[in-house]
Every structure is written in C-alpha cells, then in structure tokens.
Amino acid sequence: MNILLLGSGGREHALAWKLIQSSLCSALFIAPGNAGTARCGTNVDLSSTDFDGLKKFCLKEKIGMVVVGPEEPLVKGIVDFFAADPALREIHVIGPSAKGALLEGSKAFSKKFMDRHNIPTAAYREFNTANYSEGVLYLQQHSLPIVLKADGLAAGKGVVICQSHIEAIAEFELMLQGNKFGEAGSKVVVEEFLTGIELSVFVLTDGRNYVILPEAKDYKRVGEGDKGPNTGGMGAVSPVPFADESFMGKITERIIEPTVKGLSLENIDYKGFIFIGVIKVGEDPLVIEYNCRLGDPETEVVMPRLKNDLVELFRATAEQRLDQVIIEKDERIACTIVAVSGGYPGSYEKGLPITGLDTAWPADSLVFHAGTKLQKDAIVTSGGRVLCVTSFAETVYEAVDKSRDVLEQINFEGIYYRRDIGYEFL
C-alpha cells in the first residue's frame, strides 16, 4: 500500500519511522516533511491544507492511505473532503471528521461535549463580545488563579493562566476586543484552575471500538525545573510512573469509554487518535483538553514503545475492527529531550547548519527531526524545536542520561535543551 503522511514535525518523523517498518507499506510519501522524514520516504512539496493538490497527488501515486499528523487539516475538514469525492472515498484517511475535530478546534464545543456525557473536567463559563460585560463581572469574582482559553486553534498559544483579577480582565479584553488570537479568540472559555500532575493519554478509535496506546508526560516550560514561558514541548517520558493500573482504570471508565460512546451516540465520524490531556487531582483524573491527533513530543516516546504494526492498526481503524486488536508495548522507559533554537519560544534564527547527525548512535537511542530542512548537501535548522533524541533504559535517570549523551554530540549555533526532563521521577 502506498501511504501519504501529512505534516513536517517531530511527530511526523516518528510516525514515518514507524510506518516504514510495516511490510504493508510499499511506499511512503510525506507532505511536506523535513530532513529526517526524507530518510524514511519521499518528501512532497505540498501543504497539508492544500486539499486540491493532495487530491491530484493521491490519484497520481495511487495512495491507499492518508495519515494526518497535525490538527489544522483535520479541523478544516480533510476527512470530509475525501469522503465527499467519488475519486477519493476509497482511500483510508486516519483522522476524525471536521465535527469530530471540534474536540480540539473549539474549547466551548469540547466542554459542552464533556457536560453532555458526564466526563469530569474543570468548571467553566464561555463568553464573547455579546456578553463581554457579564464576563468582566464574572472574572472579578472568580477565585485565583484564573485560566483563560481562546476557543479556537491558536498554535498552542491560546491558554493564559492569570494570577490576579487585573491581569485576567486585561487578557480577557485583549482576546475579545484586541483580537490577540484573531478568529480563535472570538469566544473565550474561562476555567477553574486545577492543581495536580498532568499526563497525556492516547486513544485510537474506529468510532465504535478503541485501543489505548502508551501514555506519556511532556514538559512545556522552556526552563529547567519547569520555569519560564510555555513551549510546544521540551521533552517527554513514557510510561508515566504514577499512571498505574488503578489510575488508568479510572481514566478508562470515567473518560475514555464515555468519550468514545459519546462520539458514537452523536453520530460523529471519528476514525483516528484522541489525545486526552488529563490532570490527576488527588486520586481522580479530570480532562484538561482534547486534541484530535497525537502530541508532540509525546509521539517520539509513544511510537518507539508501540510494538504493533502501525499500518495494520490504521487498517483495523478504517475497517472498524479495533476490537480484534491487542496493543503490545515495550516495557522499558523511553525519554525524549528536545533541542531548540536559541531564543525559542521567542524569536530565533533559521538556516543554521547542524553537525554531528551522522554519528553512529547506540541502538537504543533515536534522533527525530522537527524543524530541519535540506539545504544543498547540508541539514539546517528551520524551526524553533529543531530535533529530539529518544532513548530507552530501565530507569528514567538512565534514559535521560543516554539522550543527553547523544545531544552532546550534535550541535548548531545557540542549541539549547533541558537536562532535567523527567526530573520529578529521577
């Protein structure tokens, strides 16, 4: 089967690395890909949201399956686009319909969905310009800190945690009246702040059945000790030590099963990943957010730990027979550390040469590219998160140590990475 993978980040390199291990994969194309995915298949100079261009390519290359990495094409309706076209509808597209993608594409939609299906989450209210004054009064009386979320997609930047009422009202005004997040902030969800420890839970569903993939914990703050501004993710570990059988049982019973059942009851077409951001408050799991795709950098520890044939998993998803699948996992601990450009998550340079990538790594360490591209015969930086190193070991400490050892042999001007990923488990 010829497969087209959409996206260009570390998540897509990890998916490409896993897909080509399948005997069912005849040829792999990645649109647009990066310097790392070019070693797994053929990069294609197409945007993941150029639906017409993707149609022409799929027909030309006889694509049998499209795997959607990022959220934007899903929210914009790529699954519906393929399903509505007689020339494309036989192609398996792994991802939810546009309505299913609203679990990520609209915070208000996902909150109402959780309400309808009694899924535990933080208390909230939603506001827009029509009830702006009511929102200001609500914020003035709200307990601190206060969480403000832009309703739509905001490239991971649409969540603000405010420590004072003055700050909350100022941010609220910037979102709704100052157009801080554009259309994504035309509606704002105000949420109760939850105190606890977070983890990422990954479910693959065919709309009726589901399987649970290895869980992970990622680290968003740029600085060690979880300090500094939020990023797209500075590293991740899997498995998560506190996510034992008892706690995962609560997540399955209270969150995963009612989520999948709710999608089915509401006739929402969903054949793909559900990424559930969970927070452990006391001994109870609550949902922070849903995403309609895999996380990054969590994919870079989840895919290496997954022993199943990924193409076969996707085929079972498309054919609604995930009830026949048993997930097999590598029981070792995987840790990934992300190397970023100097200045990230603020402004940073691009086009910086990367050295050390041709070093022979230990068999239990993997290098995944994110913001890289080929420039003549060299690989250069092209994003804030440049690459990451995933290593296996029997303990978190050993896995972190191995990834650091590999990163010490890779260099580009201004390279920075956290040396304390998994610090609370070390």
C-alpha positions in Angstrom: 0.0 0.0 0.0 1.2 3.5 -0.9 0.8 5.8 2.1 0.8 9.6 2.3 1.7 11.2 5.7 0.8 14.8 6.3 3.0 17.1 8.4 6.5 18.3 9.0 7.4 18.0 12.7 9.0 15.6 15.1 5.7 13.8 15.4 5.7 13.1 11.7 9.3 11.8 11.7 8.4 9.4 14.5 5.3 8.3 12.6 7.3 7.9 9.3 9.9 5.9 11.2 7.2 3.5 12.5 5.2 3.3 9.2 8.1 2.1 7.1 8.7 -0.8 9.5 5.5 -2.4 8.2 5.5 -4.9 5.4 2.2 -3.4 4.4 3.8 -0.1 3.4 5.0 -0.3 -0.2 6.0 3.4 -0.5 5.8 6.3 1.9 5.4 10.0 0.9 5.4 12.9 3.4 3.9 16.3 2.7 5.8 18.5 3.3 8.1 16.6 5.6 11.6 17.6 6.9 15.2 16.4 6.6 14.5 13.4 8.9 11.4 12.2 7.1 13.4 12.3 3.8 15.3 9.3 5.1 12.1 7.4 5.6 10.4 8.1 2.4 9.9 10.8 -0.3 9.1 14.3 0.8 6.5 16.1 -1.3 6.3 19.9 -1.6 2.7 20.2 -0.7 0.9 21.9 2.2 -1.2 19.6 4.5 -4.1 22.0 3.9 -3.8 22.1 0.1 -6.7 19.7 -0.4 -6.9 20.0 -4.2 -3.1 19.5 -4.5 -3.3 16.5 -2.2 -6.1 15.0 -4.3 -4.1 15.2 -7.5 -1.1 13.7 -5.8 -3.1 10.8 -4.3 -4.6 9.9 -7.6 -1.3 10.1 -9.4 0.6 8.0 -6.9 -2.3 5.5 -6.2 -2.3 6.3 -2.5 -4.3 3.8 -0.4 -4.0 5.5 3.0 -3.6 9.1 4.2 -2.3 9.6 7.8 -2.9 13.1 9.1 -0.3 14.3 11.6 -1.3 17.9 12.5 -4.7 19.3 13.7 -5.2 22.1 11.1 -6.2 19.9 8.1 -8.5 17.9 10.3 -10.3 21.0 11.7 -10.5 22.3 8.1 -12.3 19.1 7.0 -9.8 16.9 5.1 -11.6 13.7 6.1 -15.0 15.1 4.8 -13.2 16.3 1.6 -12.0 12.8 0.8 -15.3 11.2 1.8 -17.3 13.5 -0.4 -15.2 12.9 -3.6 -16.0 9.7 -5.5 -12.4 9.5 -6.8 -11.0 9.6 -3.2 -13.6 8.0 -0.9 -12.0 4.5 -1.1 -8.7 6.0 0.4 -8.4 5.3 4.1 -7.9 8.7 5.9 -6.8 8.3 9.5 -8.4 11.2 11.4 -11.8 12.5 12.5 -14.3 14.4 10.5 -14.4 18.2 10.9 -17.2 17.8 13.5 -15.0 15.3 15.5 -12.0 17.6 15.2 -14.1 20.2 17.0 -13.0 18.4 20.2 -9.7 20.3 19.6 -10.9 23.0 17.3 -13.4 24.5 19.8 -12.8 24.6 23.6 -16.5 25.5 24.0 -17.6 22.5 21.9 -15.4 20.1 23.9 -16.6 21.5 27.2 -20.3 21.1 26.2 -19.5 17.6 24.9 -18.0 16.6 28.3 -21.0 18.1 30.1 -23.4 16.0 27.9 -21.6 12.8 28.7 -20.7 13.4 32.3 -16.9 13.4 31.7 -15.0 15.1 34.6 -13.4 18.4 33.8 -12.8 21.9 35.3 -15.8 24.2 35.9 -16.1 26.8 33.2 -18.1 29.6 31.5 -17.8 30.9 28.0 -18.1 34.5 26.8 -18.0 36.5 23.6 -18.4 40.2 22.7 -22.1 40.0 23.2 -21.8 39.2 26.9 -18.4 40.8 27.4 -19.6 42.9 30.5 -21.0 39.8 32.1 -17.6 38.2 31.6 -15.8 41.0 33.3 -18.1 40.8 36.4 -17.6 37.0 36.4 -13.8 37.4 36.4 -13.9 40.0 39.2 -15.5 37.4 41.5 -13.5 34.4 40.3 -11.1 32.6 42.6 -7.4 32.9 41.6 -5.6 31.9 39.5 -7.9 32.1 36.5 -7.5 30.1 33.3 -8.5 31.9 30.0 -8.7 29.8 26.8 -9.2 31.1 23.3 -12.0 28.9 21.8 -10.3 28.0 18.5 -6.9 26.9 17.3 -4.1 29.3 18.4 -1.0 27.3 17.6 -0.6 26.2 21.2 -0.6 29.8 22.5 -4.3 30.3 23.3 -4.2 29.5 27.0 -3.3 32.1 29.6 -3.1 31.5 33.4 -3.7 34.8 35.3 -2.5 35.3 38.9 -4.6 38.4 39.5 -8.1 39.8 38.6 -6.5 42.8 36.9 -4.4 40.6 34.7 -7.4 38.3 33.9 -9.5 41.3 32.8 -6.7 42.7 30.7 -6.2 39.4 29.0 -9.9 39.0 28.5 -10.1 42.4 26.8 -7.1 41.6 24.6 -8.7 38.3 23.5 -12.2 39.6 22.8 -11.7 43.2 21.9 -8.0 43.4 21.0 -8.1 40.4 18.6 -5.0 38.9 20.3 -5.6 35.4 18.9 -7.6 36.5 15.9 -10.7 34.4 15.0 -9.6 31.8 17.5 -10.3 34.2 20.3 -13.7 35.4 19.2 -15.1 33.3 22.0 -13.2 32.8 25.4 -13.6 29.9 27.9 -12.9 30.9 31.5 -11.9 27.9 33.5 -11.3 26.9 37.1 -7.6 26.3 37.8 -6.8 22.8 38.8 -3.8 21.8 40.9 -2.3 18.4 40.2 0.1 16.5 37.9 -0.6 16.0 34.2 -0.2 13.2 31.7 -1.1 12.6 28.1 -3.4 9.7 27.2 -3.6 8.5 23.6 -6.6 6.5 22.3 -7.0 5.2 18.7 -10.7 4.7 17.9 -12.6 3.4 14.9 -15.8 5.2 16.1 -17.1 2.2 18.0 -14.1 0.4 19.4 -10.8 1.7 20.8 -7.3 0.8 21.9 -5.2 2.7 24.4 -1.6 3.4 23.3 1.3 4.0 25.7 0.7 7.1 27.9 3.3 9.9 28.3 4.1 13.0 30.3 5.5 16.1 28.5 7.3 19.2 29.7 6.1 22.5 28.4 8.2 25.1 30.2 11.4 26.1 28.5 13.4 26.3 31.7 14.7 23.6 34.0 12.5 22.9 37.0 9.5 23.8 34.8 10.2 27.5 34.8 9.9 30.1 32.1 7.4 30.5 29.2 5.4 27.7 27.7 6.7 26.0 24.6 5.4 23.3 22.2 7.2 20.8 24.4 10.7 20.3 25.6 10.7 16.6 26.2 8.6 13.6 27.4 8.7 10.3 29.2 6.8 7.1 28.9 5.5 5.2 30.8 4.4 7.6 33.5 5.2 6.3 36.9 2.0 7.4 38.7 -0.2 6.1 35.9 -0.6 2.7 37.5 -3.2 0.1 36.7 -5.7 1.6 39.2 -5.4 5.1 37.9 -5.5 4.1 34.3 -8.7 2.1 35.1 -10.3 5.3 36.4 -9.3 7.1 33.2 -10.7 4.3 31.0 -14.0 4.1 32.9 -14.7 7.8 33.6 -13.1 9.4 30.5 -12.2 7.1 27.6 -15.3 5.0 27.4 -17.8 7.9 27.7 -15.8 9.9 25.2 -15.9 7.1 22.5 -19.5 6.2 23.4 -20.5 9.9 23.2 -19.0 10.3 19.7 -21.0 7.2 18.6 -24.2 8.5 20.2 -23.9 11.8 18.4 -23.1 10.2 15.1 -19.8 11.9 14.8 -17.5 10.2 12.3 -14.2 9.6 14.1 -11.5 7.2 12.9 -8.3 8.4 14.4 -6.5 9.5 17.5 -8.0 11.1 20.6 -5.3 12.8 22.7 -6.7 13.4 26.1 -4.8 15.8 28.4 -5.5 14.5 31.9 -4.7 16.0 35.3 -4.5 13.9 38.4 -6.2 15.9 41.2 -5.8 13.9 44.4 -6.6 10.4 43.2 -9.1 11.5 40.5 -8.5 12.1 36.8 -10.0 15.2 35.1 -9.8 16.3 31.4 -7.9 19.4 30.7 -8.4 19.3 27.0 -8.9 17.0 24.0 -6.7 17.0 20.9 -7.7 15.3 17.6 -4.2 14.0 16.8 -1.1 12.7 18.5 1.0 15.0 20.7 4.5 16.3 20.0 7.0 15.4 21.6 5.0 12.6 23.1 4.8 10.7 19.8 8.5 10.4 19.9 8.2 8.2 23.0 4.8 6.6 22.2 5.8 5.3 18.8 9.1 3.7 19.9 7.3 1.9 22.7 4.5 0.6 20.5 5.3 -2.9 19.2 2.3 -3.3 17.0 2.4 -2.9 13.2 1.2 0.7 12.8 -0.2 0.2 9.3 -2.2 -2.8 10.4 -3.5 -0.7 13.3 -4.6 2.0 10.9 -6.2 -0.5 8.6 -8.1 -2.0 11.6 -9.2 1.5 12.4 -10.5 2.2 8.9 -12.3 -1.1 8.8 -13.8 -0.7 12.3 -12.3 -3.9 13.8 -10.1 -2.5 16.6 -12.0 -4.8 18.9 -9.8 -7.6 17.5 -6.5 -5.8 18.3 -4.3 -6.2 21.4 -1.8 -3.4 22.0 1.8 -4.6 22.7 4.3 -2.3 24.4 8.0 -2.2 25.1 8.1 -2.2 28.9 11.3 -0.2 29.0 11.2 3.5 29.9 11.6 5.9 26.9 12.7 9.5 27.4 12.9 12.2 24.7 14.8 15.5 25.0 14.0 18.3 22.5 16.9 20.6 21.2 15.6 24.1 20.4 16.9 27.2 18.7 18.4 29.9 20.8 15.7 32.4 21.8 12.8 29.9 21.4 9.9 30.3 22.2 10.6 33.9 21.2 12.4 35.0 18.1 15.2 32.8 16.7 17.4 32.4 13.7 16.8 29.8 11.0 19.2 28.2 8.4 21.9 27.3 11.0 24.0 24.3 10.0 23.6 21.2 12.2 26.6 19.0 12.8 27.0 15.5 14.4 23.9 14.0 12.8 25.9 11.3 11.1 27.4 9.9 14.3 26.7 6.2 15.0 24.2 6.2 17.9 23.6 3.4 20.3 20.9 1.0 19.2 18.6 2.2 22.0 18.8 5.9 21.0 16.9 7.5 18.2 17.2 11.0 16.7 13.9 12.5 15.3 13.9 15.7 13.3 11.4 18.5 13.7 12.4 22.0 12.5 15.0 20.9 9.9 15.4 21.1 6.2 17.9 20.1 3.5 19.9 22.9 2.0 22.1 21.6 -0.8 24.1 18.9 0.9 23.6 20.2 4.4 20.9 19.9 7.1 20.0 23.2 8.6 17.6 24.5 11.3 14.1 25.7 10.1 12.1 26.0 13.3 12.1 26.6 17.0 12.1 23.0 18.0 14.8 21.5 15.9 15.2 17.8 16.8 14.9 15.4 19.7 16.6 12.4 21.0 14.7 9.4 22.4 16.5 6.7 24.4 15.4 3.5 26.1 16.5 2.3 29.5 15.3 0.5 32.7 15.1 3.8 34.7 14.1 7.4 33.9 17.6 8.5 35.1 19.4 6.2 32.6 17.1 7.1 29.7 17.6 10.8 30.3 21.3 10.3 30.6 21.5 8.4 27.3 19.6 11.1 25.4 21.8 13.8 26.9 24.9 11.9 25.8 23.7 11.8 22.2 22.7 15.5 22.3 26.2 16.4 23.4 27.5 15.1 20.0 25.0 17.2 18.0 25.5 21.0 17.6 24.1 24.1 15.9 24.6 27.7 16.9 22.6 28.5 20.0 21.4 25.0 20.7 19.5 24.6 24.0 17.8 21.7 25.7 16.6 20.9 29.2 18.8 18.5 31.1 16.1 17.7 33.7 13.3 16.0 31.7 11.5 13.6 34.0 13.0 15.5 37.0 10.3 14.6 39.4 10.8 10.9 38.7 14.6 11.0 38.8 
